[in-house]
Structure formats: structure tokens, C-alpha cells
Amino acid sequence: MSSFLYRLGRAAARGRVLVLAIWVVVLAAAGGAALLVNQGTDDTFAIPGSESQDALDHLGRVFPEVSGTSAQLVLVVGEGAKADTPQIRAAVAQTVTEIGNLGQVATVVNPFDESVHGALSDDGRAALIAVPLKVQLAEVDPGTKTQLSAIADELAAKAGSGAEVYTGGDALSDRVPKLSPTEGIGLAIALLVLLLMFRSLIAAVMPLVTAVLGVGVASGLTFLATLVTPISSTAPMLAVMIGLAVGIDYALFLLSRHRDQLGEGLDVEESIARATATAGSAVIFAGLTVVIALLGLSVAGIPFLTTMGIAAAVAVALAVGIAVTLVPALMSFAGKRLRPRTRKPRRKRRRQSPPIARWWVRTATRAPLVTVLVVVAGLAVCAIPATDLRLALPDSGTEEHGSPARDTYEAISEHFGAGYNGPLIVTADIITSTDPIGLVNRIAGELREIPGVASVPLATPNPKGDTGIIQVIPATAPDSPQTDELVSRLRGQEQHFLDAYGTRTAVTGITAVGIDVSAQLGGALLPFGILVVGLSLILLAMVFRSIWVPIKATVGYLLSVAAAFGATSFVFVQGHLAEALNVTHTGSVISFLPIILMGVLFGLAMDYEVFLVSRIREDFVHHGDPHHAIESGFVSASRVVVAAAVIMFAVFAAFVPEGSATIKPIAFSLAVGVFIDAFIVRMTLVPAVLALLGRRAWGLPPKLDRVLPVFDAEGDALVHELRLADWPAPGSDEAVSAHAVRLDDDRGRPVYAGVDLHLPRGGVLVLHGAGACGKTALLYTLAGRVTKFTGDLKVLGRVLPQHTHALRRDVAVVPCRDTPHAAQQIAAALDSDAELVFVDDVDLVLRPDSRDQLRALLAERRTRSAGPASFVLTCQDPERIRDLVPAGATRRHPLTAQPAEVS
């Protein structure tokens, strides 16, 4: 990975004009296509397979008049007046006729009809006109909304002085989140942080430009996707919010590494290539974790949530792609202007106090056990409000104050009761009944007696007489837990109605669908959490080759998530600080907040973990002192981590003051989660835990170490490769070069150790030794088949183990113990242009004709396209193959059996 990124960074730097042009064209193409052909967003929250959704789909076929969205007109007269007057009755009747003539209106319910119950308020001051539409929310024509509002104004005028008519309902809601100037505050804070960090306007602006370009492309692609699938209005806004945050951070990581290298005197192009390889590896690791977590949202099995996760994942993937291509190109444009300014030495230097980072880490690790207990206990207390976290889908009650939908919602709640804003629909299969009207009325009568039911205003069969519709008004608000309990009680009556009347019933409606969505999302949290936790353990074990570091990181992540849930519930459910944060609706948060928070925060937490702990591990590997490594690694990495976390926090927090009711709690929870995870968990708890563990923090059991793949998240492999670029000597072209190569078995015992050897091109190397000396293992190591070794190894000019895959096409391995015709296989390898042939147990070739053929091949040592091939042979006694190998070109390397125990 790091070698590929090294080449990619250098290519982007050299082709900077082309790279910039490609990204600008991509932005223009995505944005233009989205503007021309997008189909608009669709906020219909469906959950296939649930009882409510199946019943709603069935109604769409048999009773379409009640399966679409709906509008509501609420006529309210002044204090002391009554709505039921001849004047108002006549005005309402005329209004009902006008509304019924609108194209998208399915029917209109006149509150004064004798068959309608509950459409007049108990205080007599309000009348409710229900307007079911033929279409879903996403298909409502703006002209229909305008006409309904105009008719409502006419009704208010006809009703007399003091009368008001509110026009709202789901059809007139406006839940599409929009960007506001407040979000620019986050970018301004990010610019300020970058200026303070880099002290360069060019370096500070660059991450903002690339991040904005990335979210522009992501937004264009998201709206373009509306051609093939419904996309909720939250999806592009979520992509913008997450794409901005990670885009700035990823560019920051590369710029920081590049400027550090320029300050050390590295050439611009070489520095760009190395920064792309090292910091770019960390960026790809971080981006990969975020993308996997976002795609993991599909485990809930809810289509709209899956599309949201995909949209956000695309934004993150684009941020990664821009970071490793466009950022190197822009750094090349900037050239030496990104080099940090060198401070002039002062004649008299005062004794400088330790920087705040050193003071912080020393304080955190002075009494590590106390630090761990205080942090864990504090975060546990912060998580307590999470027990009250209430999930629900947005409705008109979450709209902004002053909006038509919110005013109508509040008027209905005041005069009729909160339950009228979320009516339930009970469907009954009455196709076998001989008295469909009587059956529906009997079921409605029983439903009125169920606790929690405020009224049953409508009970009627459809025109075909095969399906009955019963509207049930809860006594409580749509997002209250009592309404959830009512839905459960209604569904609990299904068997009773089947036994008593032989009819199947189901509970549906927008409120029931929202309850089912929330329940399914709540049920998906555990499997999603297991997925995320398991993934973090595996990925971090791959990166840090440790058991305790992944466990510590995962526990810290869970603490961050729990505390963020607690803070969100404290504000948005319990209502504390709601006014200060401009929260207009409390009591519940949007259903998919927990799973999105867990997914996004997982990736960001792993990002900070890798960037901070990798520096600590690097110092420990070089010096072996765990406590010095904590301080040194923390001081070197903390500046970038603090800057990245502050930027991420600012971007998320900027969406809180003026954000929509959907985005506001998500942004708040992410801002709190980032703050807690970066500053309390990663920069306080992590050093303390590492100080407690000491040397035990680093290391894997040998068996697990061999099984677990290696993920080089900081580009260590490239650093190793660059160090060996001119080894063993500048311009050398040896077939094999090895220094201090060692391989251990699963119990930590050496298979071979301290191997130093050099084989020139065209030479023959004989590895020999009796017993368990490791000659076969060494042969397979040189052939690129064994990768878990230590030391320096270069074969055919390629550094191992980084380039084992590229090496394998140029080498051939012939195990004589398992091959009856070894000579023929060697000849075939040479015919296929193998440059290096490994022959194991060559002393087992005993037949004279085979030995003669093998002797000829070793003497010729040919290839078709290159110079003479090289050979590596193993045997127990070199005297047994003296007649096979050419004397002038042969080198011998004896191996001895390793001791049984290693101290």
C-alpha cells in the first residue's frame, strides 16, 4: 500500500495540472448532471416487511384514498364564539367542494357531516377538515399546497372576524434540511485553527478548498442517484457534514507530514511522495473504517437508512481520493512556499517551560490508575441520561416555530389533543362478511374501549366492501411512549378479532410506520455494535500487533458513544439547555441517530487512535522504553490530533444552531462525541492505560501474530524500503542480500537467526545443515513465501516482505522431496524466464540421468530475456552435491540447529 501511494503521490505532483483538471471536470459533471436530471428527495420512511408497511401497501391497492399523505385545515374561532354556526357550516361546505376539485385530493372530510365524529373540538371553537391526498409526500405538487393555502385564507374571511384557519399536515411539512450561513462559522473556525497551526495562508486554505470540492462532488452524485432510487433529504446533508469534517482532517494530516519533512530539508517532490505514502496510509485506514461503518448501516434492513449510509460513505471515499491525489498536486503547485519558516536563534534563551502537551501527558500518567478511574467514572455519569433516550421519526411537531405545519400541529394539539396529529389506521379484512358496515362498526366499538384511545372518528368499508378502515386517535402525542404501548395493545387484539369475527386486522398509518422503524433501528443497534466492536478489535490488532491496545481503544470508543448518547438525551429528550441551543422540539430524537453516531464516531475514533498510538509505538520499537515512548509519541502527535479534533468539532457544531430538526441532534451528538473521544479518551485515558500496561501493551501471541494480516497504517514499510534503497551498495545488482534475518516459530523460538548472505546475479547459493536448522524455511523466506520475519532482505532488487507478490512471478520453487522430476521442473522454470530458482532438498535427486540433467542446467544458468539465472539450493551435506554445482560461481552458507529454549 505505502509503495503504491509513494508512486501515486509522486505522479500526482508531476502531473499536477492534469490532476487538478480531472477533479474540476468531475465536479462540473456531477453538479451539472444533478441539477439537470435529479428527481428530488423523498422523505417517505418505509420499512418493508413490517406489519404497518404491508398494511399501508395493501391500502394503496384497495383503498388508495387513505394510503397517501394528507393535509389538514383547522378552523379556530375567537374566544367565546362557536364554530358550529350556520354561517361557518355554509363556508366549510363551500370550502370542501373547492378542495375536492383539486387534482391530487382523494377526498375531503366535512367536520359537520353526521357520519363524522370527533372533528369538532370539545370547547366548540375549532373544526378539523381532513384532506387525504392520492399521492405520497414526495409527489405532492407545490401548486396543490398553494391552492390549499389560498382556499384556507378564503375560508377564514368567510367565517367572520376573529376566525383563523391553519393549513398543515404531513403534505405541507418542509423537512428538507438546508445549508445556512451559520454552517460557515464551522469553516471559519477551521480556517483559524489551520492558520494558527501552519502560520501559512496557503497551507490553511488548501484543506478547505479540497474538502468543499469533495462534498460538492458527493452532493452531485447523491442527487444524481435519485434517478434510480429514492433518497431522503437528510442523506445529502449528512454527506456534506461528514464529508467536510473528514475532508479537512485528511488533508491536514498530509500537509502536516509534508511540512515537517520540508523543514527537515527534504526535496519538495520527494516529500510529497513520502507524505502521501505515510500519512496517506493512515488516511486510507481511517477512511476505510468510516466507510465500512457507514455501509454497515445496511444491517438494519431499512432502505432509506442504507441509502443514507451509502451517500455518506461516498463522501468519505471521495475525501480519501482527493487527499491522496489532489492534495499532493496542490502541494506541488505551492512548492517551497509550504516550507516552515525557520526561527532566528536568540542570543539569550530563557529556560523554556515544557509545552502544554508534555505537561498534559505527564499529568495524565503521573497516577495512571487514578486517571483511568476518574475518566471512566465521569463518562459513566455522563451516560446516565442515555437511559431516557427516545427514538421517533420527525413529524410536523419537529418543524420550526412559525411554519404552517408547526402552527397547525400546535393548534390541533391545543383544541383536539396531541393524538389527532398522529392518527392510527386499523385495517380489517371483511371480504367474507355479509354485513361489512355492521362488522366494521362492531370492531370500532371495541376499539373505543381500549385504554389510550381518545376517539374513533371514522369507521367505514372501502367501495368494494373487502377492506374496512377504522381511524383511531391516540390520547397521547405520536412520539410518546404511551402511543407505542397503544399500538402494541391494538395489535394484541388481532387474535381476538380473528376468533370473534373471522377477520384479520392490522395497525398502520404514518405513526405506526414510525414506531416500527424506531423499533427495528433499536433492534439493529446490538448487531451493528457487535460488528463495529469486532471490526475495531481486528483492525487495530492488525495495525499495532497488540491485544491490549485494541481492547483499550474499543472500550474508549464505547465510553465515548455512551457519553454522547447521554448528552444528546440530556438536551433533546429531557430539554436541558434546549432554549440556548435553539432546540424547538424535545422529547425524542430521530430514530437513526444512534446507529449513525456509532458508525461515524467509530471511524473518527480509530483515526485519532492510529495517529496518536502509532507515534507512541514507533518510539517504543526504536528505544524500548514504554514510558518515554508515551511522552515522546504524545508530544509529537498531539498538535495534529488537537487541530483535527477542533476542526471536526467546529464543523459538526456549526450545524446545531440553525440546523433542521433532523440534522440538529445528529450534529450535536457527533460534536460531543468527537470532543469526548479526542480530548478525554484518546488524549487522557489512552496514555494512562498505556502507562499502566507498560511493556505488556505491545505484542501479540506468536500464533496470532502469524495468522493476523499486517496493515501498515503509517507507512513503516515504505520507510524500511527507502532505507534499503541503496543497500548493500549504491548501484548494486545482487540476486539476494540479507542481513540479520530471523524467523521465529509459534512459540517464539528461532527457526533460524542471524542470517547474513549475499548472492550475485548468476550465482549459486547452497544452504546446508543437518537436523532442524531451518534451511527450508530460509529458502521459502528468500522466495517470498514466508513473510513474518525480521531483518533486512532484498531479492532481485525488491525489498521483502513489501514486494513478495511482485517477486513471485520472477522466481520458481522446486521441492525435490515432493517432485519426482525436479530437473524437468527447473528447465520449465528457466524457459518461463525465471530469474531465480529455489531448489529444496537437492541432495534427494539420486538418479544418474536426473543428476546429469540438473548439472547441465546449473552450469548453463540461462534465461531467455535476461542474464544468467541465479540458484538457491538446500541440502544436508554439501559434499553430496559437489558434482552438481559449478565450483566458480557457488557460495555456501551453513546453518546449525537452533537451541531448544531461547532466553
Disulfide bonds with the S-S distance in Angstrom:
none
